[in-house]
Amino acid sequence: MALTKIRIEILDKSTVDVGKGLLDHFEVQFNPTEYTRTKGAQIAEIGIPGIDSPVLQFVRGQDERLTLDLLFDTTDGGMGEDAPDVTTQTRQVYQLVKIQPATHAPPRFRVSWGSLSFTAIAEQIQQKFTLFSPAGTPLRATVSLTLREYKTLEEQLQELKLQSPDHTKARVVRRGDTLSDIAAAEYGDPAKWRVLADRNHVSDPRRPRPGSTLEIPPLTPGGSAP
């Protein structure tokens, strides 16, 4: 069975500076021995005088982080003065934190390995060089990556599937949606489109702006917005 290596694919392919020899996807030289995924939540403390501990209130979730170390080594090409520089291997990883000309931001990318599929932007990349040729050329390096999960608002809303009937929800308008379609999906009644139009100040219910976020208010027992 062939060894599967971690694959990194740049999602903003049009922004990659290919003039510098950078690739829109590549595999690492050696797989890591471990990686760590962390996820947290932001919690507010509500202090009430005279009680033993503060009341805790959930504010919002925090993005997931992936951290891992990658080893790169070029000593198989010799260790003399003409030994190959290990940065020819690490520069593909180092580009992940570099600002790209077209977007003025680092690229989005996907890390894939077995069951791991992580869409991210790079928060920090650190190169540590640990072996050198007599001429001072770095031959071995450990690259430490701290990656932050990237999800669009629409992806998050689809994953959460918040169904609480007594809270206002939000929905991102997709191309081709009408307010009647959205009312049918959210309330089970396309005739409730006017509730959405009034709450969101939509002038044309047949052509709401794609990409905009609509508030979906709860309905009273009489079928109107509170």
C-alpha positions as CSV (number, residue, x, y, z in Angstrom):
1,M,0.0,0.0,0.0
2,A,1.5,3.3,-1.1
3,L,2.2,6.0,1.6
4,T,-0.4,8.8,1.5
5,K,1.2,12.2,2.2
6,I,-0.5,15.3,3.4
7,R,-1.7,17.4,0.5
8,I,-2.1,21.1,0.6
9,E,-4.3,22.7,-2.1
10,I,-4.5,26.5,-2.7
11,L,-8.2,27.4,-3.1
12,D,-7.5,30.9,-4.4
13,K,-5.6,29.6,-7.4
14,S,-5.8,32.8,-9.4
15,T,-3.9,34.6,-6.7
16,V,-0.8,32.3,-6.5
17,D,2.3,34.0,-7.7
18,V,3.4,31.4,-10.2
19,G,6.2,33.7,-11.4
20,K,8.1,32.8,-8.3
21,G,7.7,29.0,-8.9
22,L,4.9,28.5,-6.4
23,L,2.4,25.7,-6.9
24,D,-1.4,25.7,-6.5
25,H,-1.1,22.3,-4.7
26,F,1.7,20.2,-3.3
27,E,2.5,17.3,-0.9
28,V,4.7,17.6,2.1
29,Q,8.1,15.8,2.2
30,F,7.4,13.8,5.4
31,N,4.1,13.3,7.2
32,P,3.9,14.6,10.8
33,T,3.9,12.2,13.8
34,E,1.0,14.1,15.3
35,Y,-1.3,17.1,14.9
36,T,-3.6,19.0,17.3
37,R,-7.1,20.4,16.6
38,T,-8.6,22.8,19.2
39,K,-12.0,24.5,19.3
40,G,-13.3,26.9,21.9
41,A,-16.2,29.1,22.9
42,Q,-16.3,32.7,24.1
43,I,-18.1,32.9,27.4
44,A,-19.1,36.1,29.2
45,E,-19.3,36.3,33.0
46,I,-22.3,38.1,34.5
47,G,-21.3,39.2,38.0
48,I,-24.2,39.3,40.5
49,P,-23.3,40.7,44.0
50,G,-23.7,38.2,46.8
51,I,-23.6,34.9,44.8
52,D,-20.8,32.4,44.9
53,S,-19.8,32.5,41.3
54,P,-20.7,34.5,38.2
55,V,-23.5,33.5,35.8
56,L,-22.0,32.2,32.5
57,Q,-23.5,33.3,29.2
58,F,-22.5,31.8,25.8
59,V,-21.5,34.6,23.4
60,R,-20.2,32.9,20.3
61,G,-18.1,30.0,19.1
62,Q,-14.5,30.4,18.1
63,D,-12.8,29.1,15.0
64,E,-11.1,25.8,15.1
65,R,-7.3,25.7,15.0
66,L,-5.0,23.0,13.5
67,T,-1.3,22.9,14.6
68,L,1.3,20.6,13.3
69,D,5.1,20.3,12.6
70,L,6.5,19.3,9.3
71,L,10.1,18.0,8.7
72,F,12.1,18.8,5.6
73,D,15.5,17.4,4.8
74,T,17.8,17.6,1.7
75,T,20.8,15.6,3.1
76,D,20.2,12.8,0.6
77,G,21.7,15.2,-2.0
78,G,25.0,15.4,0.1
79,M,26.2,17.6,2.9
80,G,29.1,19.3,1.1
81,E,29.4,23.0,0.1
82,D,27.2,22.4,-3.0
83,A,24.5,20.6,-0.9
84,P,20.9,21.6,-1.9
85,D,19.2,24.3,0.2
86,V,16.3,22.9,2.3
87,T,14.4,26.2,1.7
88,T,13.7,24.9,-1.8
89,Q,11.3,22.5,0.0
90,T,9.9,24.7,2.7
91,R,9.1,27.7,0.5
92,Q,5.9,26.1,-0.8
93,V,4.6,25.9,2.8
94,Y,5.9,29.4,3.7
95,Q,3.9,30.9,0.9
96,L,0.7,30.1,2.9
97,V,1.2,33.1,5.1
98,K,2.4,35.5,2.3
99,I,0.2,38.2,1.0
100,Q,-0.9,37.5,-2.5
101,P,-1.0,40.4,-5.1
102,A,-4.6,39.9,-6.3
103,T,-6.3,39.7,-2.9
104,H,-3.9,41.6,-0.7
105,A,-4.2,38.7,1.8
106,P,-2.8,35.2,2.4
107,P,-4.5,32.5,0.3
108,R,-7.2,30.1,1.6
109,F,-6.2,26.5,1.3
110,R,-7.2,22.9,2.2
111,V,-5.2,20.4,4.1
112,S,-6.1,16.8,3.3
113,W,-4.7,13.6,4.8
114,G,-6.8,10.5,5.4
115,S,-10.0,11.6,7.3
116,L,-8.5,15.1,7.8
117,S,-9.9,17.8,5.6
118,F,-9.3,21.3,6.9
119,T,-10.0,24.5,5.0
120,A,-7.9,27.3,6.6
121,I,-5.9,30.4,6.5
122,A,-2.4,30.5,8.0
123,E,-2.1,32.4,11.3
124,Q,1.6,31.6,11.8
125,I,4.3,29.6,10.1
126,Q,7.7,29.2,11.8
127,Q,10.8,27.7,10.2
128,K,13.5,26.2,12.5
129,F,16.8,25.2,10.8
130,T,18.7,22.5,12.6
131,L,21.4,21.2,10.2
132,F,23.8,23.1,7.9
133,S,26.5,22.4,5.3
134,P,30.1,23.7,5.9
135,A,29.1,26.7,3.8
136,G,26.2,27.5,6.0
137,T,23.5,26.2,3.7
138,P,20.4,25.0,5.7
139,L,19.9,21.3,5.1
140,R,17.2,20.3,7.6
141,A,14.2,22.3,8.9
142,T,11.1,21.9,11.0
143,V,8.2,24.1,9.9
144,S,5.5,24.7,12.6
145,L,2.1,25.7,11.3
146,T,-0.8,27.3,13.2
147,L,-3.9,27.3,11.0
148,R,-7.3,28.8,11.5
149,E,-10.4,27.2,10.1
150,Y,-12.1,29.2,7.3
151,K,-15.9,29.0,6.8
152,T,-18.2,31.4,5.0
153,L,-21.3,32.7,6.8
154,E,-23.5,30.6,4.5
155,E,-21.6,27.4,5.3
156,Q,-21.9,28.1,9.0
157,L,-25.6,28.7,8.9
158,Q,-26.2,25.6,6.9
159,E,-24.2,23.5,9.4
160,L,-25.8,25.0,12.5
161,K,-29.4,24.4,11.2
162,L,-30.8,26.5,14.1
163,Q,-34.4,25.5,14.5
164,S,-35.5,27.4,17.7
165,P,-39.0,28.8,16.8
166,D,-38.9,31.6,19.3
167,H,-35.7,33.2,18.1
168,T,-35.0,35.3,15.0
169,K,-32.8,33.3,12.5
170,A,-30.7,34.3,9.5
171,R,-30.5,33.0,6.0
172,V,-28.2,33.9,3.1
173,V,-30.0,34.5,-0.2
174,R,-28.8,32.3,-3.0
175,R,-29.0,33.2,-6.7
176,G,-32.5,32.4,-7.9
177,D,-34.2,32.6,-4.5
178,T,-37.5,34.5,-4.1
179,L,-39.0,35.6,-0.9
180,S,-41.9,33.1,-1.5
181,D,-39.4,30.3,-1.8
182,I,-37.7,31.3,1.4
183,A,-41.0,31.7,3.2
184,A,-42.1,28.2,2.1
185,A,-38.8,26.7,3.4
186,E,-38.8,28.6,6.7
187,Y,-42.5,28.8,7.5
188,G,-44.1,26.1,5.3
189,D,-46.2,28.8,3.7
190,P,-45.0,30.9,0.6
191,A,-47.7,33.5,1.4
192,K,-45.7,34.6,4.4
193,W,-43.2,36.4,2.0
194,R,-44.5,39.7,3.2
195,V,-43.3,39.1,6.7
196,L,-39.7,38.7,5.3
197,A,-40.1,41.7,3.0
198,D,-41.3,44.0,5.8
199,R,-38.6,42.9,8.2
200,N,-35.8,43.2,5.7
201,H,-37.1,46.2,3.7
202,V,-37.0,44.2,0.4
203,S,-38.6,46.2,-2.4
204,D,-38.7,43.3,-5.0
205,P,-39.7,40.0,-3.4
206,R,-39.0,38.1,-6.6
207,R,-35.4,39.2,-6.8
208,P,-33.7,39.6,-3.4
209,R,-30.0,40.4,-3.7
210,P,-27.9,37.2,-3.8
211,G,-25.4,37.0,-1.0
212,S,-27.4,39.2,1.3
213,T,-28.5,38.0,4.8
214,L,-32.2,38.0,5.6
215,E,-33.6,38.0,9.1
216,I,-36.2,35.3,9.6
217,P,-38.4,36.4,12.5
218,P,-40.5,34.0,14.5
219,L,-44.3,34.1,13.9
220,T,-46.9,34.6,16.5
221,P,-49.7,32.1,16.8
222,G,-51.8,34.3,14.5
223,G,-49.1,33.9,11.8
224,S,-47.7,37.4,11.9
225,A,-44.3,38.7,13.0
226,P,-44.1,39.9,16.6
